[in-house]
Each structure stands twice: as structure tokens, then as C-alpha cells.
């Protein structure tokens, strides 16, 4: 099974729809330069509300418009991982934000050193934007990620493990949101050895092809399922998740 991270969430309604549709990870951006930046207090309220309400998903009925009663056998309790996205924030800021908001993990999306990942003790993974496979391997060696076997990488559940890193499209200056698609051939080579979240201009229209080509541990989307910056298009969220799950 390929896991799905819906990122750039800014409000409870969008987050609830993502979980109900079957999202496995929810991402909140704490980078103030991003149009999807959200305050700690808002994220804390969203996370608290979702945990307390016990949001349920429709299982294989993702995106269905039929009543919950008709599909009652498909409805299950769904507990996603909550992820904070940081860009060059101080380590203390990351730790404080994780604890204050009740988040499960930090996605380090800037130029953070390997020591940050180690210091966060299993609560962080690094986003990489390599221009080539050689550069990807070099970056991986720096962050000392642990190789796993192809047989085990899809048996792991997001509730017990986080990705080893996120692979995004290369850009010399931008920290994501480049409008470029990640090199899927490069990503596939990396995904054979490591748990990766594949990002980079994924949409409901191309994500099935991406999953088949790369076979990643998970996929990450933000702008590809938006109605406008910071606001999700609920139909696109449902379609994206359905297309991932149907092609895993």
C-alpha cells in the first residue's frame, strides 16, 4: 500500500475531509514565507479536534457519495500522522512546535544539517531536492538513512514508522512549490532501497502513473489538490487519494 500525505493544510474542514478520504499523513507548514503558512495555535486546535472526534474514513469507499449506512462495513477508525513542515528553523523551535501542537513528526525542508534529524530521535525526516541520482546518493549518505528491503517497505504502517526522507523536484533556490515534476527514474532507484515520500507537482491526473513508475512508500501533495493557495478542493483531495490507493 502506498501512503498519502496531504500537505499545506490550514483549516479543520480541509483536514477533516482529507482524513475521511483516507489520508495517512497530514502536513502543516510553519515556514512564514509560504502562502500555506499556519500558526501553531491553529494547528494545535486542528490536531486536538481530529484526535478527540475520532475521524473515520470510508476505506475502499473513498470518494463515494453514498450514505455511510450503505457502506457501514467499509467505515473504519483512521488515525493519521500529523507532520510539521519546517524550513531552516532552529532545532529548539522545531521541538517546541512538535510538542505544543501534538505532532508526530517534523519534515525538515530546508538546509538543516544531519545532526537535526539525529537530535529529533525518530521524530524527523529530511526533504531532499537532488538534481541527479548521484547527488541523491550523496545526500542520503550524509543523513545516514537506514536501508530496508523491498519486501519490508510496504508492510510498515505509518503509525509505527515515518518516511526516511521526502524526494522533491530540484530547484537551486526554492524550497518546494517549484512547479516541476521530480525525476521519476531517479526516484524509483532511490525508492527501491529507502522509504520515500514522493513530491513534486503531483496531481489527481498524474499520481497513478507516478505510483506505478516509482513505487514509493508514500506520495505528498499540496498545490495539486487546491482550490486556491491554502484552501483544498475537496473533490481533488478525494480523487487524488482514490487514484493512489487503486494503483498501489
N, C-alpha and C positions, 0 to 999 in steps of 0.2 A: 504494500500500500504506500502511495505517495502522500506525504503530509502537506497541508496547505497553511500558509501564513498570510493572513490579511493584514496589511500594514498601513500606517498613516491614518489610524482611526482617531477621531476627535470627539466623538459623542456616543452616548449609551445606545441610542436607537440603531446606529450603524453596527456597533459591536454586537448587539443582541442578534441582529439579522445574520451576521457572519457566523456566530456560534450555532444558531438554529439551522443554518445551511450546511454545517459540518466542518467549519474551520478548526484546525488543530492548534494553531498559534495565532495570537492577536498581537499586533505591534503598535507601539505608541512612540512618537518621535519627540525627543527632548532637545532637538537642535533648533535654536531660535531663528536661524536663517531659513528654515524650511517653512513653506506655506502650510504644512501639516503639523507644525509645532503645537503641542498641547501642554498645559500646565500640570504640575504634579498633583494639585488638588483635584483637578478634573479626572485624571487617570485613577487616582485613589478611589473616587466615587464610582467610576465605571467598574473597576475591578471588584469593589465591595458589593455593588449591586448584582453583578453577574454571579459572584460566588454565593451570595445569600439567596438569590432567586432560583439557583439550580437550573440554569437554562438547558433546555432539551433540544436535541436535533432529530431530524426525520430519517436518519440512516440512509438507506438506499433510496429513500423518497425525497432526496434533496431537490429543492426547487419545485416540488409538487404543489399544486394549488388546491388539491382535495383536502377534505376536513381531516383533523387529527384523529377523529374517531375511526374513520375508514382505514387509516394507516397506523392504528394504535400499536400493532405488532412491530412497527419499524421505529417507534419513538424510544430513544434511549437517553440516559443521562450523559451529558457531554461536558467534560471539563478541559478546556483548552489551556495551553501555557500562555502566560502573559509576559510579553517581552518589551523591554525599554530599548529604544534605539538612541545611541549617543555618538556624537562626533567631537572628538578631542576634548571631552570633559575630564575634569580632574577625577582621579580614582575615588577620592572621598565623596565627590558629588554623585558618582555612579552608585556607590554603595549606599549612600543615604537615600537616593531616589528609589532604588530597588526595595529597600526596607519600608520606606514611607508609603509607597504605592502598593505594596504586596505583590511585587512582580517576581516571576520565576527566573528570569534570565536577562542579561544585557547583550545587545548586539552592538559591538564596537565598530563603528562605520567610518572612523577617521584614520589618523596616523598613530594610533595607540601602539605602544611597544608590547612585545610578548609578555613582559612582566605583569601587565594589567590583567591578561587572561589568567595567568597563574595566580595572581593575588585574589581574584574573584572566585577561586576554588570551585570550579564546575558550574558557576552561575553565569558564564560569559562565553561568547564565541566571536571570532573575528570576521569581519566582512573584507573580502579581497577583490581588487579590480585589476587583475593581471592582464597585460597586453598579449601574453603568449603562454603556452604550456610550460616553457622553461621558467618563466617568471612566476607562474603559479607554483611550480615545484619548489622554487627558491623561497617563496613566501611561506609555503607550508612547512618547510624545514625550519624556518625561523620560529614559527609558532609551535613547533614540536607537537603537532597533532598526531593522534594515535590511529594507525591504520587498522581497519577492520575488514573482515572477509565479505565477499559478495553475498554469501549465504546468510550472514547475520544482520546485514544493514537494514533489511526491510522488516525483520522480526521485532525490532526495537520500537517501543511505544514512546510518544513524545512526553508522556507523564513520567518516564523513568530516565530519559536521556535528551540532551539538546543536540542540535547540529554541531559539527566541528567547526564549520565556517560557512559563510554565505559567499557565493560567487556572483559578482555583478559585472556589468559591462565596463570596459576600460574607458576612462577619460582622464586626461592629465591633471585636471583641476577640480572637477565636480565630484562630490561625494554621493553619487546616485542621482537618479532622475535625469539621466543623460539623453534619453530618447533612443538609445542604441540597444540592440539585442546582443546579449552575451554570445561569445563564440561557442556554439553548442558542441562542436567536435572537441574543443579543449575541455569543456565542462564534462563531457562524457568520460574522457580519460581520467579526470580527477574523481568523478563520482564512482568509478569502479573501485576506488580504494578508500574513499572518505565519505562521511555523512555530510552532504552539502545541501544548503538551500539555494536553489537556482533563482536568480532575479534577473532583471534587465528587460524592460519593455514587454513583459508577458501580458497577454490579454485572453479573454474567453475564446477568441478565434485561433490563437496560436499555441495555447498551453498544452493541448493534447499532443500536438506534434513535438513540442519541447519535451514532454514527459517520455514519449516513445523514443526520442533521439538520445536523451541524456540519461534517463533512468535515475534521477536524483532522489535523495532521501526525502526532499521536500521542495516546494516551489513558493516563491514570495511575490506578492503583487500589491501595488498601491494605486498608482495613477491609472492602471489598466482597468480598474473597476470603479472609477469615479464618475460622478455626475458633474462635479466641479472640484477644484482643489480643496481637499479637506472634507468632502462630502461624498459618500459612496452611492453608487447606482445599485440599488438592491437587486435588480434583475441581473445585472452583470456579475455581482458577487455570487449569486446562486448558480449562474451559468458557468462561471469560472470553476467553482468547486465541483460541480457536477461533471464537467469535462475532465478534470483531474482524476476524480475517483473512478470514472468509467474507463479510463485508459491506464490505470495503474496495474 
